[in-house]
Amino acid sequence: MIKTLALITLLFSSICFSAIIQYTFNTQSRVGYHLAGVKDLSSHRHELETNNIIRFPNPWSLGFGLRAFVEAAYASNGSRYADPVRTRDSQDFLLRDLYLQYKAGALTMKLGNQQVVWGEAFGFYYADLVNPKDFRDFGIGPLEKNRLHTPMANFKWNFNENIVQFIYIPKPYFNKSPSIGSDFAFPFTSFFPGTGVTFNDERSLPWGSNNSEYGLRLSPGFSSVDLSILYMNYYDRAPIYVSSNNSGQTQVIGKHPKMETFGITFSTPADKFVIRSEFLYHRNKSFNYFTGNLDYFKANQFVGVIGLDYIVGDRWRMGLQASESYRSQSFAGELEKNSTQLITAHGSFTTLPGQNLDILFAYAPHDGGSLTELSYDFALNKRVELILAADLFNGSSSSQFGLYHPASRGYIQLKTLLGSEAKL
């Protein structure tokens, strides 16, 4: 027995001491002010994040990461941000990667907290179905940072460049929605003037086979085309609102009905251009309507996205993208038109060594609203970046972007980027 334990200890030590750890540790500090209406504090945010991978001298590796932030603007700007914003959204601790991966031959298996990214579009989420998102800050900025890591089993087989992927999620998680009173909250009070409104959104469902989700993606291996066929059976990540009135108090609950999505995505290079496209069919998706109270109906929805990127070396990248969503039926009191469009342009330009200008502009033809994201990055050295940025919402108060015009903001941000590799 003692000899067996000694042998196991020796084997474990030899594996661990020959493993390699890759680690990063990043911090961000941001101060922002509103640019429309009252010019007061919009953000005073401090954030730290660590991401780590341990690679063992065998098919196994281990990933783990954390993010924590404090948004002090909610407490220091009490005249604008009242409860529940201060109590619910002023700080958070997020578990990101926490997975064990096995990779050998044609099989890659990853178990635990992770991101799975499907789709080819930029700027907004279309075929990016798997992970819920954090929309407390409207979901703007890097899409990767807004995805919430989810516990799942992720299996991928590569047969001569033909890839089959299957995912299983035993416990679904949903988008983090803004609390009432935040800059990007749904305007419940406009539907129920003169009453107090409370909002409670489901963040997850219990573990169990009845609540499980699964998805499949097939990627045939073509020499010049990146093509994927996908299917997902899941609970809608975005909430559908249901309201009730009781003695002058309105209660709104966020529901997440089950739905299915079938889709095709592809991209292909053409000289200095890259053509991208996504086509999705959402079956039994839920949509809100209002006839005195908020409720929902089910319908099928078709989504088409097509884009063109133009790339010049490492200094210039420009993209133009158009999308349309079409619902199979209209409904009295519907909050969203049965046909909506979005045109998005993106440009990333290296102006001077260590300086980069990034622009994203989105325009919704169906209601005239627009969103402009601007950022200028200065690399102060290899580890520190200074960012000047603005998020501008324009359009009528009934448009999907103009609704949030008072949330338009400018900010300055300082980022530190630390990372290395070491042998254990």
N, C-alpha and C positions, 0 to 999 in steps of 0.2 A: 504494500500500500504506500509506504513512504517513498519507495523507488518510483512508483507511478506518479505521485504528486510532484516529485522532484523533476521527473521527465517533462510533465506538463508545464511546470514553472519555467524550465529551461527553454522549452519550445516557444512559449508565449513571450518570454523575454527576447529571444532571438528575432521573433517577428516584429515586436514593438520597436526594438532598438535599430532595426533596419528600415523602419517606415519613414516616410517623408511627409511633413506637414506643410501645406501652403496656407498662409493666413493673411487676412487683410483686416485693418482696423481704420475706419473712417469716421470723421466727425463733420458736422455741418452746423453753422449758426446763421440765422436769417433774421433780418429786421425789415418789415414792410409797412407801407402806409397806403390807405385807400386813395384813389385818384379821382373818384366821383362822389358827389354829395359831400358828406362830412369827411374832411381829410384827417382821419385819425388813425391810430395804430391798427394794422390788419394782422400782423404776425410778429412774434418775438419767439422764434422757435430754435431749440437746441436739440441736436440729434446725434446719436452715436450708433454705429453699426459694425458688427464683426462677422466675417464669413471665413470658414475654415474647411479644408479638405485634408484628411489623412489618407495617404496612399500606402497600402501595405504591399509587401513583395509577393503578392499573389492576386487572384482576381478580385479581391475585396478592397473597398474604400469606404470611408466614413465622412459624411458632410454635416456640418452644424453651423448655425449662424443665429444671431440675435439682432434686434433693433429696438431702441428705446428713444422716446422723445418727450419733450416738455414744450407746450405751447403757452408761453406766459402771457400772451396778448389777451387771452380770454379772462384772466384774473385781473390784469392791470387796466383793461378797458371795459370796466363793468357797466358803463353807461350804454354800451352797444351790445355786449355779450352777457346775457343773463343765464340763469339756470334754464335747461339742463346742460348748456354748452360748457360752462365752467366745470361742472362736476363730472361730465361724461367724456369730453374730448380734449381736456387740457393736458392730458398725459396718457401714454400708452406704452406697453411692453409687448413686443411682437416676437414670437418664435418664428424664425424663418426656416432655413434648411435644418433638418434633423433626419438624415436618411442613411441607410446602409445599402451600398451598391455592389453588385456582382457582375463582372464583365469578362466573358470568356467565349471565344468562338463567335457564333452567330447571335448569342443571347446577351442582352443587357437587362438586368433586373434591379430596380431601385425601389426600396420599401421605406416609407416614412414621409415626413414633411418635405414638400418639394413644389417646384413650378413645372407645369407642362404647357408649352407655348405652341399653339396651332395658329396658322394664318400667315398672310403675306402683307397685310395692309399696315400703314403707319398712321400715327396720330390718334386713332380711336380703335376701340375693340369691336371686331366683327366676328371672325372665326375663333377668336381667343376666348373659348368657352369654359375651359376646365376650372381655372382658379377664380375665386371671387376677387373683387377689387375693393380698394379703399377709396371711396368717393367723398370723404369728408373735406378734401381739398379740391373737389370737382373732378378728380382724376387727371388733372393736367400735370405736365412734367414727364419725366421718363416713365414709360409704361411698365417697365420691369419693377420700379419701386412701388407702384400702386397695386401690383398683384399680391395677394395674400397666400402664403404657402399653405398647402392642404395635405393632410395625411392620406396616402393612397398607396396602392400597389401598381407599379408601372413596369410592364414587360415589353421589350422591343427585340424583334428578331430581324436580322439582316441576312437575306438570302441572295447573294450575288447582286447587291445593290437594290434589291426589292425589299422594302422595309414594311413589317407588320408591327403595329403597336396596339397594345390593349391596356387599358387602365381600369382600376376598380377602386371606388371611393366608398368606404363603409359608413362614413359620417359626413354628410354634406355641410358645408359652410357657405355663408352668403355675404354679399357686399356689405361694407360698413357705410351706412348712410349718415348724412349730416344731421345733427340734432336741431330741433326747432330753435331758432334764434341765431344760428350760424350763418355765415355769408352765403352758403350754397344749399340751405335747407329748402325743401319743397314748400311752396307758399300755401300751407294749409289754412292760414288765417284769412286769405282772400276768398276761400270757399265757405268759411264759417265766421263771418264778421260778428263781433259782439259777444262771442263765446270764448271760453277758455279751451285750448286744444292741447291734448297730450298725445304723444306719438311713441309707440313701442314697436320695434322691428325685431323679428327673429334674427339671430346671428348664426344659429345652427339648428340641427335636429338631432335627436338621440341616436346613439349607435344602434344598429339593427339591420337585418336583411331587408325589412320592408322599406327602409329609408336609403338603401344603398344606391349608388350610381355607377354607370359604366360607360366606356367609350371605346371606339375602335377607329384606327387610322391605317389606311393602306397607301403606300408610296411606291409606285412602280419605278424601276430604275431606267430612266431615259437619259441619253447623253447630254441633251441641251435643255431639258424641261424638268423643273422641280414640281412634280404633280402629286397631290394628295387627295384621297377620298376619305371622308370622315363621317362618323355617326356618334351621337351622344344622347344618352337617356339620363336625364338629370332634373333637378329642381332649379327653376329660374333663379339666377343669382341676384337679380334686381327685385325689389319689393313691389308688390301690387297692394294698393291701399284699400282698406275697408273701414268705414267709419260708422259710428253710432252715437246718438245723442241721449243724454241722461241728465235731466234737471239743469239744462243750460250749459252742460259740460260736454265737449265733443271728444270722443276717444277714437284715435286712428291706430289701426294695427297693420303692420306690414306682413303680407302673406307671400309665400313662395311656392306656387303650384308646380306640379310636375309637367315636363314637356319633352319633346324630342327634336333633335336637329340633325339634318342631313346636309352635307356640304362637299364642295370641290374647291380646292385652292391650287394655284399654280403660279410659277414665275419662270421667265426665260430671258436670257441675255440676247441683245441684238446690237452688235457693235458697242457703242458707248452707252447704250440704253439698257434698261431692265424693265420688262413688262410684267406687271403683277395683277392678279385677279382673284376674287373670291365670290362664290355663289352659294347661298345658304337657303335652306327651306326649314323654317321653324314650324313644327306641327303642334297644334294645341297650345300655342303661346297665349298668355293672358294680357289683357289691356284694360286700363281704367276707364270708367265713365262716371259722370256726376249728374244726378237728377235729385238733388236735395241731400243725398248722401253719396259718399264714394263707394263704388263697388266695381266689379270687373266682369268681363266676358272673355270667351275664348275664341280664337280665330287662327288661321294659318297665315304665315308671313313669309314673303320672299325678299331676300336681300342680295343685291348685286354690287360688287366693288371692282373697279378697274383703274389701274394706275400706271404711270410711266416715270421711271427714274432716269436721270441723266447724270453720269459720273465722269468727272475729269480728274484723274490721278487721285491723290490723297487730299487735295485742297478744296475741291468744289463738289458738291452733291446737291442736286435739285430734284424735286418730285412733284408730280401733279396727279391728283386722285379724285375720282368721282364715284359716288355711291347713291343708290336709291333703295328704299324699303317700301314694299307694297303689301298691304294687308288684304286678305281675301274678302272682307266685308266691312261695311260701315255700321255704326251703332249710335243711337240717339244719346247725346251727351258725352261722346268720346272725347278724351283729353288729347289724343294724338291723332292727327290726320291719317287716313288710310294710305296716303302716299307722301313720303318725305324724301328730300334729297340733301346731299351734302357734298360740297366741292372743297377740297383741301389741297393746299400748296405748302411745300416744305423746302427750305434751303439751308444748307450748312456750308459756311465759307471760312477758310483760314485767311484772315486779312493780313496779319503779320505773324512772324514766328512766335508761337506760344499764345496767340490770340485767335479766338474763334467766334463768329457771329452765327447765331441760330435763329431762324424765323419759321413759325408755323402759322398759317392763316386758314381759317375754316369759315365757309359761308353756306348758309342754309337757304336755298332759293324759295322753298315753300313758305317761309315766314320772314325772310329778310334779315335774320340775325347773323352775327358774325363773332368770331373769337380770334384774337391775335396774341400769340405768345412770342416774346422777344427775349433773347438772352445774349450777353456778351461776356465771354470767359477770358480772364487774364491768368496765365500760368505764372505765378510769382516765383516759383521754383518747381522742382520735380515733385514736391509733396504738397504744395499749397496752391489753391485756386481762388481767385476773387471773381464773383459773378454779379453783374448788373442785369436786372431782368424786370419785365413787366408782363402782366396778363390783363388784356383789355377785352371787355364784353360790350357789344353794341347791338342795337336793334330796338324794336318796340318792346314794351313791357310784357307783351303776350308771346314774344318769340322765345325760342329755346335758349338762346344766348343773351338776348337783351333783357330777359327776366333778371339776370344776375349783373346788370350794369353797375349797381352800387358796390359790387364786390371787386370791381377793377382795381388793380393795385400795382405798385412798383416796389421793388425790394433789392437789397444788397445781401449777398451771401458769401460766406467764407467756408471753404472746404479743405480738409486735410485728408491726404490719401497715404496710408501706411500699409506696407505689406512686405512679405519676404517668404523664404523657403528654408526649412531647416530639417535636419535628420534627427529623428528621435533616438 
